[in-house]
Amino acid sequence: MVSTSKTVEPIRWQQQSLWLLDQRRLPSEIVWLEYQDCLEVAEAIKSMVVRGAPAIGVTAAYAVVLAARQSWQISNKKWQETISEYLLVLKNARPTAVNLLWAIEQMTAVYQQLPTDENPEAALLEAAKCIHESDIAANHAMGKLGADLLNENAKVLTHCNAGALATGGFGTALGVIRQGNIDGKISHVYVDETRPWLQGARLTAWELLQENIPCTLQADVAAASLMAEGKIDWIIVGADRIAANGDVANKIGTYALAVLAKYHGVKFMVAAPLSTIDWQCEQGSEIPIEQRPASEVTHIGDKQVAPEGVNVSNPAFDVTPAELITAIVTESGVVLSPSVDTMGNLKINK
């Protein structure tokens, strides 16, 4: 059975503006922020108003619409020269999430075909809405393919937030879990809190509770104990970039889970759209890893919890080698035991 239920959504286009659900303030507050400036959207991506690779891609597509509007107002028939300046800033907002670059490339291909003497906004808005709708459709397709891999009464663990909030809607990893729950195959979901931004505690747990999916939140460091006790059948995560050989960059802590899963005989699934695969990147070591501000580690909210002056390492992502992954699930198919050869089957279908 395929889900037709409406889930939470992080991105809206209405009243000629882009609206983003401020994910920094969830779950205590539901606040929507309005944007009509491309550079402000770039800052919103950088500051984590919106996060999750697919959602960043959808947001970037709408940001290009705003950039086109601003460029037309400033330069009129020379708008294509001006828009490139906006998009350069947008591209640099988050370096690891390849969906950001993918969406900008898709939108650029559209506007390069448009006449320079006409306002490009309407055509680009249509293209952005198509990217948004296609992402939601891809998530539903991934959800079905991923859920088909699950055993009955599956106990799963997920890390970070790869749900509706991280996408155009429905979710990647959480889309698989949603569909598995609909199909009656999920008995329980364990949710890593996901330090330092607590996306699991704040966002994933909130999404699951909205739909009454049975879940338990635990500290990241409890994952090994859960596996040792036989409480986990599958680990299901999303991805911010996948290399051509199947190596996966995802939220920091994912690699550790994959190593633990291998030791304990737990299956490991990555759910991500084809747009997350960087075919120009041969292996995970080539993926740029974003370093975030030290304050994200030294502080919890506004409260400092670490001693003043301590050195901090705060990579936002790590890379999980393909040999630790049981399956990569995309909207176009499933790759079991990913490698250069098996990943090639997806490239043929893309």
N, C-alpha and C positions, 0 to 999 in steps of 0.2 A: 504493500500500500504506500503510495507517494503522498507526502504531506502537502496539504493546501492551506494550512493554517498560517496566519499572519504572525510574524515574530517582530521583535523590536527592530528598529531601524536607526542607523546613526547619521544618515545623510538624506537631505530633502532639497529639491529645487522648487521653490514656490515664490510667488510675488516678485518674480524677476531677480531673486536673490538665492544664494547658496546658504543653506541652514545646516549647521553641524551640532549634534548632541555633544555637549562638553563632557567627555569621558573622564576628565580629571575630577569631576564633582560627583560622579556616581559612586555608590548607590544612594548617598544621603540626599542629593538634590538632582532633579531633572531640569536641566537648563539648556535651551537652544540658543545658539549664537548665529547672528546674521552676518553674511559677508557679501560685499560688492566690490572688493579689491583683491586682485590676484596675489599681491605681496602679503596681504594680511592672511590669506589662505595658506601661503607658504609658511608663515610664522605659526599658524594654527597646527600645521602638520609637524613642524619642528618641536613645538611645545606640548605635543601629545593631546591636543583637543580631540583630534581624530588619530587613531592608530590601528595597526593591522594592515599588512601589505595590500590586500584587495581593496579595503576601504580607502587607503591612501591613493590607490590608483583611480578609483571612482571620483574621489575628491579632486584629484589633479585634473581630471577631464573637465569637471565643471569650472575649475580655476582657469583653464584655458579659455573657456567661454567668457569669463570676466576679463581676462587679459585682452581678448579680442575687442570687447566692448570699450575698454579703456584706450586701447590702441587706435580704434576708429575715432573716438572722441578727440584724441590728441593729434593724430597724424592724418586722419581721413584716408586718402588713397595710398598713403605710404604705411598703412597699418601693419603690413607684414614685416617691415623693418623694425618697428617699435615692439611688436609682440615678442620677438626673439629675446629682447632684454628682460622682459617679465619672466619668460620661460627658463632662462638661465638661472634665475634666483629660485624658481620653483623646483628645478631639477636637483638643486643642492640641499633641499630641505631635510631629506633623510637619505643617506648614501647606500644603505644596505637593501632596502625594499625595492626590488627590481620592478614591481608593478607601477611605481611612480614614473620611472623612465618609459616603461612600456606604454602607459596611457598617454604621456606627452607625445611619444612617437606616433601613436595612432591618431591623435588629434592634429599633429603637425601634417601628417599625410593628407588629412582632410582639407586643412586650410590652404595648403600649397596648391590645391586644385581649384580654389575659388578665385573669381575675378577680383582684382584689386580695387575696382571702382564701385563695389557693392559692400554694404555692411555685412560682415561675415557671421554675426552673432547667431542668427536663426539656424543656419546650417550647422554650426558647431554645437549649438544646444541639442539639436537632433542627434548628433554623433555622441555627445556625452550621455544623453539619456539611453542610447543604445548600449553603450559600455556598461552603464548601471544595470539595465535590465538583463544584459547578457551575463553579468556576474551573478545575479540572483539565480538565473536559470542554471548556470554552471554549478552553483552550490547545491541545488536540489539534485542534479545529476550525480555529483560526487557523493552526496548523502546516501543515495540509493546504492551506488557501487560499493561504498565503504561498509554500509550496514550489511550487505550481502556476505561480507567476509567474516562477520562476527559469529561466534558460537552462541548457542542459546544460553540465557541467563548470564550474559557476559558482565564481568566486573571490569570497568575501564578507569584509567587515570588520564587526566589531561593537564596540560601545563600552559600557563599564560591564558590569553583569551583569543580563541580562533572561532568565535561565534558570530552571531548577526552583527554585533558591534564592530567586528574587525573586517566586515565585508559590506557589500551592498545590501545584504540581508540573508538570513537563514544560517550562514556560517560554513566554514570548511571542516575543521575537526569537530566542532560542535554541531555542524550540519549532519555529520555521520552519526553522532550521538543522538541528535534529535530524531533522525530517521530510524535508528536502532530502537529508540524508545517507542516510536509509533508502531514499529514492527513487533514489539514485544520481546526484543532480544537483549535489552539492557536491564540488568538487575540493580546496578548501583554505579554511580560516578564519583570518583575521588578527584578532588580539585586541589592542585598545588596552589599555595598562596601567591607564588611568583614574586619574590623580591627582585629589585627594590620598589617597583611601581605597584605591586600587589594587584596585577590585572586579574589573577585568578580569584583572589578574595573579593575584590570590589566588583568585577565585571562578570566573570564566568559563573560564580555562585549566584549572582543576582539573576542572570539569564535563566539558569536552570530552575531557580525558585519560581520565576514568572510562569513556567510551564509545568510546575509540580513534578519535575524529574528528580528522583531520589538522589541525593548527593551528600557528600561529606567533605568539608574543607580541612586541610591539614597543612602544617608547615612543610616547605619543600624538602627538608632533611628527613621527613618521615617516610618518604617514598620507598627507600630501601627496606625498611621494616615491613611495610605493607606487602611488598613483593615476597619477602622471606616468609611471611605468614600465609602465602598463597591467596591473597585477596585481590590480585590483579591478573586479568587475562590478557588485556590489551592496553598499551599506551597509545593514545591518539593525539597528535599535535598538528599544527599548521606549519607554514613555512613562509619566510620572507624572501628567500632566493634559493633556487635549486640549480646546481651545476649540471652540465651535460652528462656527467658520469653518475649522477644520482646523489652526490653529497648535498646535504641540506643545511642551510643557515636558518636558524630559528631562535626564539628568545633564549637568552642565557639560562643555562640549566638543562636544556634539552639534551645536549651531548651526554651529560652525566646520567640522565634517565636512560638513554640508549645503552650505555655501558652496563648499568644495573640490570636492564631488561635482558641483555645477552647472557649475563651470569645466571639469572634466575629463570631463564626459559620463558620469558614473557614476550609476546609478539608486539611489534612496534610499527605503527601506521602513521604516515604523513599524508595529510589531505590538503591539496593546493591546486588552484587552477593552472592551466597551461601557461598563462601570462606570468606565472611566478618562476618558470623555468628560463634560465639565461643560457641559451644555446651557445653563446660566444664565450662562456666561462667553462673551461674544460674540467676544473676540479674545485673543490671547496676552498683550497688554500688561496685561490685567486679572488675570493669574495671579500670586499671591503667590510670591515667590522666597525660599526659606529661606537665611539666612546662618548658616553653621556657625562653630564656634570657630576662632580664629586658629591655635591649636596644631596643627590638622590640616595646615596648610601649613608652619609653621615647624619642625615635627618629623616625623621618620619613625620611627614607633613611639615609643620613649621618648627617642630621640636628637634633640637640637636641631641643625638644619642651617642656620638663618638667624640673622643677628645679632640680639641682644637689642634690643627696642624698635622693630623695623621695623613699619611699618603693613602690615596684611594685608587683602585682599579675598578672601572665601571663599564665594561663592554656590554652593549645592549644585546648582543647575539653571540652564539657559538656555532660551530660547524659539526654536524654529525656525519661521519663517514657512511657511504652507501652500504658497506658490508654489515652495518648494525641495523639496517632498516628491513623490515619484513615486506612492506608494501608501500608504494607511493600511489595515491589515488587522485586522479584528475577527472575532469568532466568527460574526457575522451577515452578513458580506459584506466586499467590498473596495471602497474608494473610490480611484479613480484621479484624479490631479490635484485634490486636495481643495480645496474652496471652500465657501462658505455653502450653495450650491445642492446640490452633490454630497454634502456631509455630511448634508443633510436626508433623503437616502434611507435612511441608517442610523437616523435618528430615527423614521422611519415603521415600520421593522422591529423596533425595540427592545421 
